[in-house]
Amino acid sequence: MVTSGMVIVGAGEAGVRAAFALREQGYQGTISLIGDEPHLPYERPPLSKAGAEVESVRAIVAEARFAEAGILYRRGSRVCDIERAANSLLLESGETLSYERLLLATGASPRKLPGLGYGKRIHTLRTVEQAAAIRGAMRQGQHLAILGGGFIGLELAAMGRKLGAMVTLIEMQPRVLMRGVPERLALALQARHEEEGVGIVCGVGVESIVEDEAHVIITLVDGRHIHADALVVGIGAQPQTALAEQAGLSIDNGIAVDDYLRTDDPDIFAAGDCCSYPVAIYGGRRVRLESWRNAQEQGSAAAANMLGKAEAFDAVPWFWSDQYDLTLQVAGLADGAVATVVRPVSEDAEILFHLDGDGRLLAASGLGRGGAVARDIRLAEMLIARRVHPDPAALTDPATKLKSLL
């Protein structure tokens, strides 16, 4: 058995950040980072965003930095089992690896419709190889169908139009971005896609999907047929919890962790897309967040707590999406809001503030060109974290500096 000190399973944003944070916070022992892909760890957000070149996807860190920090990166390795009683892992290679503390940063995988043959004309998106296959279907004159009107679907639609493909997006819900985005901003984004030539079908279910040698034929329940050269299924992601389940750890929409990102087992932590955690500012409501920044922040927090520092993770949930020249940013959780006020930022940018029945600011959602809303959303995050009850009139008045409300 190899003794490995701190072991991290999952070489995405959370896992890599945790590995380097352990060193930065003074850990002197062995650190092993295990990733099941053959590449250096790379940034996933560019895979779906307009203008991203698959060939130039950035590594999270240069390969030399692993050696400089004394981090053993095991690429192309897969963990088969966790033996909690022995504080050890079994690798697919047959090797056994012991750990002092273990971090599960296994991420999430695309939800799939059963019965479909993925890989030729029907795709999901998670890896750089899948992104390359989808980009190959975005040539001029090709017709790309996308099932799912969430962030992945809309970002791919924008990229497809930029590359010259015809795009049809199908969303079975009444509108796009049903989860976490206010209707006002979602409809503004939908209108922009339609201006760019994306055909959007909402509120209609799929009867069948059939692939032949030349096309994918999507039949809707209302009888319409959509013939496409390729189909991307972008209907959400599910947390990778198999290892945790096999080990008997609690699962609740992901690997369940406490305020310190610790599982049922005091020697096992989880971070990033794979875990659900309690958010203190919302009364301990459990959330699983698929967000680049959340993965980074949880990676750092998990490292601190693996070293026994007992630092509660209390960041305000935040996510963003780039589509064409528009950027959407959302801070906080608007569930439970009873009032929304609008703050104009510029001629083509605005922020919506969501308040509960007592006037407390729960969330803020902004849409605008480039970084038009970024600064005010950052200030809104601070207001949310401090559980401020701002004057709605001040929120709506562009002349009132949000910083003054702190």
VMD Tcl script that draws the C-alpha trace (Angstrom):
set ca {
  {0.00 0.00 0.00}
  {1.23 3.47 -0.90}
  {0.88 6.13 1.80}
  {-0.29 9.35 0.20}
  {-1.21 11.85 2.91}
  {-3.88 14.06 1.38}
  {-5.71 12.52 -1.60}
  {-8.05 14.39 -3.94}
  {-10.29 12.47 -6.34}
  {-11.28 14.69 -9.26}
  {-8.95 16.99 -11.18}
  {-11.36 19.78 -12.07}
  {-11.47 23.31 -10.74}
  {-12.28 22.29 -7.14}
  {-9.73 19.49 -6.95}
  {-6.85 21.46 -8.42}
  {-7.56 24.51 -6.25}
  {-7.69 22.31 -3.15}
  {-4.35 20.66 -3.98}
  {-2.54 23.99 -4.31}
  {-4.37 25.49 -1.33}
  {-3.09 22.67 0.87}
  {0.47 23.67 -0.01}
  {-0.26 27.39 0.33}
  {-1.66 26.75 3.81}
  {1.47 24.97 4.95}
  {0.82 21.26 4.49}
  {4.15 19.46 4.09}
  {3.01 15.89 3.45}
  {2.27 14.06 0.22}
  {-0.59 15.36 -1.95}
  {-2.08 13.11 -4.65}
  {-4.51 14.50 -7.24}
  {-6.34 11.79 -9.19}
  {-8.03 12.59 -12.52}
  {-9.69 10.13 -14.86}
  {-9.01 12.13 -18.06}
  {-5.69 11.81 -19.94}
  {-5.18 15.59 -20.14}
  {-3.87 18.20 -17.81}
  {-6.80 19.62 -15.81}
  {-8.54 22.20 -18.00}
  {-11.15 24.93 -17.69}
  {-14.61 23.72 -18.68}
  {-16.63 26.98 -19.01}
  {-15.06 27.86 -22.41}
  {-16.31 24.57 -23.89}
  {-19.83 25.93 -24.32}
  {-19.32 29.67 -24.63}
  {-19.38 31.70 -27.82}
  {-15.98 32.22 -29.33}
  {-14.28 29.44 -27.40}
  {-11.78 27.48 -29.49}
  {-11.62 23.87 -28.40}
  {-8.00 23.68 -29.56}
  {-6.99 26.46 -27.20}
  {-8.80 25.34 -24.05}
  {-6.65 26.49 -21.17}
  {-5.09 24.19 -18.62}
  {-6.01 25.23 -15.09}
  {-2.29 25.24 -14.25}
  {0.83 24.51 -16.27}
  {2.23 21.00 -15.87}
  {5.45 22.28 -14.31}
  {3.57 23.79 -11.40}
  {2.54 20.37 -10.09}
  {6.18 19.38 -9.69}
  {7.11 22.77 -8.26}
  {4.41 22.40 -5.58}
  {5.20 18.75 -4.93}
  {1.75 17.58 -6.06}
  {1.53 14.13 -7.60}
  {-0.96 14.38 -10.46}
  {-2.20 10.94 -11.48}
  {-3.84 11.51 -14.86}
  {-5.95 8.84 -16.51}
  {-6.54 7.08 -13.18}
  {-9.85 5.87 -11.87}
  {-10.84 5.09 -8.28}
  {-12.96 1.97 -7.88}
  {-13.69 1.91 -4.17}
  {-13.21 3.69 -0.86}
  {-12.39 1.56 2.18}
  {-13.32 3.91 5.00}
  {-12.25 1.59 7.82}
  {-8.72 1.49 6.42}
  {-8.61 5.09 5.12}
  {-7.68 3.78 1.70}
  {-8.70 3.81 -1.96}
  {-8.61 1.05 -4.54}
  {-7.55 2.23 -8.01}
  {-8.62 0.59 -11.25}
  {-4.97 -0.36 -11.77}
  {-5.18 -2.54 -8.66}
  {-3.08 -0.18 -6.56}
  {-4.19 0.68 -3.04}
  {-3.68 4.24 -1.84}
  {-4.02 5.28 1.80}
  {-5.09 8.75 2.87}
  {-4.90 11.01 5.90}
  {-7.81 13.06 4.57}
  {-9.76 12.51 1.35}
  {-11.49 15.10 -0.82}
  {-14.13 14.01 -3.33}
  {-14.26 16.57 -6.15}
  {-15.80 14.26 -8.73}
  {-17.96 16.88 -10.44}
  {-21.13 16.18 -12.40}
  {-22.02 14.43 -15.65}
  {-24.64 15.31 -18.28}
  {-28.09 13.85 -17.85}
  {-28.92 11.51 -20.70}
  {-32.14 10.40 -22.30}
  {-32.25 6.59 -22.19}
  {-32.16 4.58 -25.39}
  {-30.16 7.02 -27.49}
  {-26.88 6.17 -29.23}
  {-24.55 8.97 -28.17}
  {-21.37 9.88 -29.99}
  {-22.09 9.94 -33.74}
  {-24.82 12.53 -34.33}
  {-26.20 12.77 -30.78}
  {-24.00 14.48 -28.21}
  {-23.72 15.61 -24.62}
  {-21.13 18.10 -23.34}
  {-18.67 17.62 -20.51}
  {-15.23 16.86 -21.94}
  {-12.95 18.54 -24.45}
  {-13.47 15.62 -26.84}
  {-17.24 16.06 -26.70}
  {-16.82 19.80 -27.29}
  {-14.72 19.08 -30.38}
  {-17.40 16.73 -31.74}
  {-20.11 19.35 -31.22}
  {-18.00 22.05 -32.83}
  {-17.64 19.77 -35.85}
  {-21.43 19.86 -36.21}
  {-21.47 23.68 -36.20}
  {-20.22 24.17 -39.75}
  {-21.78 26.63 -42.15}
  {-25.00 25.19 -43.56}
  {-25.34 22.47 -40.92}
  {-28.52 22.27 -38.82}
  {-27.87 21.75 -35.11}
  {-30.74 20.86 -32.77}
  {-30.35 21.43 -29.03}
  {-32.60 19.84 -26.44}
  {-32.64 21.96 -23.30}
  {-32.93 25.69 -22.75}
  {-30.60 26.06 -19.79}
  {-27.18 27.70 -19.79}
  {-25.40 24.96 -21.73}
  {-28.07 24.85 -24.43}
  {-28.21 28.62 -24.88}
  {-24.45 29.08 -24.85}
  {-24.06 26.36 -27.48}
  {-26.82 27.97 -29.55}
  {-24.92 31.26 -29.50}
  {-21.68 29.53 -30.48}
  {-23.44 27.62 -33.26}
  {-24.81 30.79 -34.81}
  {-21.44 32.48 -34.58}
  {-19.90 29.59 -36.52}
  {-22.62 29.69 -39.18}
  {-24.82 26.73 -38.27}
  {-28.60 26.81 -38.31}
  {-29.83 26.20 -34.76}
  {-33.13 24.98 -33.34}
  {-33.47 24.86 -29.56}
  {-36.21 22.82 -27.89}
  {-37.24 23.46 -24.30}
  {-40.07 21.43 -22.80}
  {-40.70 24.03 -20.06}
  {-42.78 27.15 -20.84}
  {-39.65 29.28 -21.30}
  {-35.87 29.05 -21.30}
  {-33.84 29.35 -18.08}
  {-36.69 28.28 -15.84}
  {-34.35 27.53 -12.95}
  {-32.71 30.43 -11.17}
  {-33.20 33.21 -13.74}
  {-36.04 35.77 -13.55}
  {-38.53 35.62 -16.41}
  {-37.80 39.20 -17.46}
  {-34.11 38.49 -18.11}
  {-34.74 35.03 -19.55}
  {-37.14 36.44 -22.12}
  {-34.66 39.19 -23.00}
  {-32.02 36.54 -23.70}
  {-34.51 34.46 -25.67}
  {-35.38 37.49 -27.81}
  {-31.68 38.07 -28.50}
  {-31.26 34.48 -29.66}
  {-34.23 34.83 -31.96}
  {-32.75 38.04 -33.38}
  {-29.61 36.05 -34.14}
  {-31.66 33.47 -36.03}
  {-32.06 30.70 -33.44}
  {-35.38 28.89 -33.72}
  {-36.73 28.39 -30.20}
  {-39.56 25.98 -29.38}
  {-40.83 26.12 -25.80}
  {-43.56 24.30 -23.93}
  {-43.62 21.22 -26.17}
  {-42.45 17.73 -25.23}
  {-40.46 15.29 -27.35}
  {-42.27 12.23 -28.66}
  {-39.27 10.45 -30.18}
  {-35.70 10.87 -31.39}
  {-34.50 8.74 -34.30}
  {-31.04 8.77 -35.87}
  {-30.35 7.55 -39.40}
  {-27.26 7.75 -41.59}
  {-27.82 11.40 -42.51}
  {-29.97 13.06 -39.85}
  {-31.45 13.09 -36.39}
  {-35.24 13.36 -36.54}
  {-36.89 14.84 -33.45}
  {-40.66 14.36 -33.32}
  {-42.50 16.65 -30.93}
  {-45.72 15.71 -29.15}
  {-47.63 18.26 -31.22}
  {-46.70 16.37 -34.41}
  {-43.88 18.60 -35.67}
  {-40.73 16.97 -37.02}
  {-37.31 18.59 -36.77}
  {-34.64 17.20 -39.10}
  {-31.13 18.10 -37.92}
  {-27.61 17.10 -38.83}
  {-26.77 16.69 -35.15}
  {-28.42 16.93 -31.74}
  {-26.98 18.08 -28.41}
  {-28.83 16.88 -25.33}
  {-28.36 19.60 -22.71}
  {-30.96 18.76 -20.08}
  {-28.88 19.35 -16.99}
  {-26.25 17.50 -15.03}
  {-26.25 14.97 -12.25}
  {-23.65 14.83 -9.47}
  {-21.06 12.07 -9.61}
  {-21.82 10.30 -6.34}
  {-21.12 6.63 -7.11}
  {-17.96 6.42 -4.99}
  {-19.62 8.16 -2.06}
  {-22.67 5.92 -2.30}
  {-20.53 2.77 -2.39}
  {-18.78 4.04 0.74}
  {-22.10 4.56 2.55}
  {-21.87 8.36 2.71}
  {-25.09 10.40 2.83}
  {-26.45 11.60 -0.52}
  {-28.89 14.50 -0.85}
  {-28.87 15.92 -4.39}
  {-25.14 15.27 -4.31}
  {-22.72 14.19 -1.63}
  {-24.13 15.75 1.53}
  {-21.63 17.89 3.44}
  {-21.87 20.19 6.47}
  {-20.82 23.84 6.84}
  {-17.19 22.71 6.73}
  {-17.63 20.64 3.54}
  {-17.23 17.49 5.63}
  {-19.21 14.31 4.92}
  {-20.51 11.80 7.47}
  {-16.93 10.58 7.73}
  {-14.66 13.13 9.50}
  {-11.77 12.17 7.20}
  {-13.71 12.64 3.94}
  {-14.69 16.00 2.44}
  {-16.44 16.96 -0.81}
  {-16.41 20.12 -2.93}
  {-17.69 21.49 -6.22}
  {-20.46 20.24 -8.50}
  {-20.67 16.85 -6.78}
  {-21.79 18.07 -3.34}
  {-24.76 19.75 -1.71}
  {-24.10 22.05 1.21}
  {-26.12 24.17 3.67}
  {-26.21 27.90 2.96}
  {-26.29 29.73 6.28}
  {-27.74 33.00 5.00}
  {-30.79 31.09 3.72}
  {-31.46 29.27 6.97}
  {-29.26 26.29 6.16}
  {-31.09 25.45 2.95}
  {-29.16 22.74 1.11}
  {-27.88 23.73 -2.36}
  {-25.82 22.09 -5.09}
  {-24.23 24.70 -7.32}
  {-22.64 24.07 -10.73}
  {-20.40 27.08 -10.90}
  {-16.75 27.69 -11.72}
  {-16.26 30.16 -8.88}
  {-18.09 27.99 -6.37}
  {-15.78 25.10 -7.27}
  {-12.71 27.28 -6.71}
  {-13.94 28.70 -3.43}
  {-15.01 25.33 -2.08}
  {-11.68 23.81 -3.10}
  {-9.86 26.39 -0.98}
  {-12.29 26.01 1.93}
  {-12.09 22.22 1.85}
  {-8.29 22.39 1.97}
  {-8.41 24.57 5.08}
  {-10.82 22.23 6.81}
  {-8.86 19.13 5.81}
  {-6.07 20.76 7.83}
  {-8.39 21.17 10.82}
  {-8.99 24.92 10.59}
  {-12.81 24.65 11.02}
  {-13.71 27.50 8.64}
  {-17.40 27.46 7.71}
  {-18.11 27.90 4.00}
  {-20.53 30.82 3.75}
  {-20.10 32.30 0.25}
  {-23.14 33.77 -1.49}
  {-24.12 31.56 -4.47}
  {-23.11 33.22 -7.76}
  {-23.10 32.21 -11.40}
  {-22.79 33.79 -14.81}
  {-23.33 33.12 -18.51}
  {-21.95 34.77 -21.65}
  {-24.15 34.71 -24.76}
  {-23.22 36.82 -27.79}
  {-22.05 40.12 -26.27}
  {-24.42 39.80 -23.30}
  {-23.43 38.69 -19.82}
  {-25.90 37.43 -17.24}
  {-24.88 37.40 -13.59}
  {-26.94 36.16 -10.65}
  {-25.99 36.47 -6.98}
  {-27.99 34.77 -4.25}
  {-31.15 32.67 -4.35}
  {-34.43 34.39 -5.24}
  {-36.68 31.60 -3.93}
  {-38.92 33.14 -1.29}
  {-38.79 36.63 -2.77}
  {-42.11 38.47 -2.75}
  {-41.01 41.70 -4.45}
  {-38.65 42.59 -7.29}
  {-37.38 46.07 -8.10}
  {-35.49 47.06 -11.24}
  {-32.38 49.25 -11.40}
  {-31.42 50.58 -14.83}
  {-27.65 50.49 -15.28}
  {-27.44 51.77 -18.85}
  {-29.57 51.86 -21.98}
  {-29.14 48.11 -22.46}
  {-28.30 46.83 -18.97}
  {-30.33 46.39 -15.80}
  {-30.30 44.66 -12.44}
  {-33.26 43.08 -10.67}
  {-33.21 43.00 -6.86}
  {-35.30 40.33 -5.15}
  {-36.63 41.03 -1.63}
  {-38.42 38.84 0.89}
  {-41.54 39.81 2.86}
  {-39.45 41.63 5.48}
  {-37.58 43.63 2.85}
  {-34.35 41.66 3.14}
  {-32.31 41.40 -0.07}
  {-32.22 37.74 -1.12}
  {-30.77 37.92 -4.63}
  {-29.77 40.16 -7.53}
  {-29.87 39.33 -11.24}
  {-28.24 41.46 -13.92}
  {-28.02 41.42 -17.71}
  {-25.99 43.71 -19.92}
  {-23.23 44.01 -22.48}
  {-19.78 42.94 -21.39}
  {-19.11 43.83 -17.77}
  {-21.89 46.40 -17.46}
  {-23.48 44.75 -14.41}
  {-20.42 43.13 -12.83}
  {-19.53 45.80 -10.27}
  {-23.07 46.26 -8.99}
  {-23.65 42.52 -8.76}
  {-20.49 42.24 -6.68}
  {-21.79 44.93 -4.34}
  {-25.16 43.17 -4.24}
  {-23.34 40.01 -3.12}
  {-21.95 41.93 -0.18}
  {-25.39 43.30 0.69}
  {-26.88 39.80 0.54}
  {-24.11 38.39 2.73}
  {-24.78 41.07 5.35}
  {-28.54 40.34 5.27}
  {-29.29 43.99 4.54}
  {-32.84 45.38 4.37}
  {-32.27 48.18 1.83}
  {-34.70 50.92 0.87}
  {-36.27 49.72 -2.43}
  {-36.26 53.30 -3.71}
  {-32.49 53.45 -3.23}
  {-32.06 50.20 -5.13}
  {-33.98 51.47 -8.14}
  {-32.22 54.85 -8.26}
  {-29.02 54.71 -10.39}
  {-27.84 57.86 -8.63}
  {-27.63 55.99 -5.32}
  {-24.33 54.16 -5.01}
  {-24.91 50.59 -3.86}
  {-21.75 50.84 -1.81}
  {-23.47 53.45 0.36}
  {-26.07 50.84 1.38}
  {-23.38 48.73 3.02}
}
mol new
graphics top color blue
foreach p $ca { graphics top sphere $p radius 0.5 }
foreach p [lrange $ca 0 end-1] q [lrange $ca 1 end] { graphics top cylinder $p $q radius 0.2 }
display resetview
